[in-house]
Amino acid sequence: MQVFEDWNLKVKKTFNATSNKEVLTVTEAGSLLGLTKDQMKSYVDQHKLTKVPIMRSVVRYLILKSEIDSILNKI
C-alpha cells in the first residue's frame, strides 16, 4: 500500500536534495513560530521574507530555513 505524502512536503524534499539552501513549508515555518498557516503567510508578506516559488503554482512557495532560524534566534 502506498503511503500518502503531502505535495508541499514532496516539493520541499526534492528542493532540499538539489539545492544548497534548506527550505521549510509555510505550515512548518508557522509551527516553529507558533502561527497558523494563514498567519504565517501574512507574516511573510509583512516582514518581506524570501519566497521560494514552486514551479507551476502561483500561490505556493517555500520559505528559507535560514531566515526562520534568524528570527527564532532574536526571540
N, C-alpha and C positions, 0 to 999 in steps of 0.2 A: 504494500500500500504506500502510495506517495504522500509525503508529509507536505502540508500547505506551507509555503513561505511567502510572507508579505512582499509585495512588489518593491516597495521602498527599501526594504532590507536587502533584497536581491541586488538592486542597483547599487546600494552602499557597498555591499560585499565585492562586487565587480570593480567599482571605482577604487576602493582601498587596495585591491590586488594589483591594479595597474597604475597607481599614482604614488608619488612620494608624500602627498598630503593626506592626512586622515580626516574623514568626514563623519558627521552624525546625521541621522534623520531629524526632522523637525520635532517629532514626538520624543526621541531620545534626548535631544538638547533641552527640550522643555522640562522633561522629568528631572534632569540634573539641576535645573534652576527652580524647580517647584512650580512650573507653569503648565497649563494645558496646551494642547496643540494650537488652538486659536490664539491664545495669549502669546505663545512663542512667535507666531507669525507676526503679530503686532510688534513684539519686542524687536524682532529682526529688522523690521521697517523703521522703527523709531531710532534704533541705535546704528543703523546703516551697516549691519553685519554683511559679510560676503555671502552671497547666494550662489552656490554651485549648481548651475542649471542641469536638468536631466533632459537629454535629447527626446524629442517627440512629445514633450509635455510643457505646456505654457505655465502651469500653476505649481508644478512640483519642483522642489530643489532640495539640495543637501546643504549643510552648514559646516564650516571648517571647525574641527575639534579644537584647534589651537586658539581660536577666538573664544570659544566657550570656556576653555581652561583658564585663559587670562581673566575672564570675568569672574570665575569661581575663586581665583587667587586674590582678587580685590575685595571679595566679600568677607 
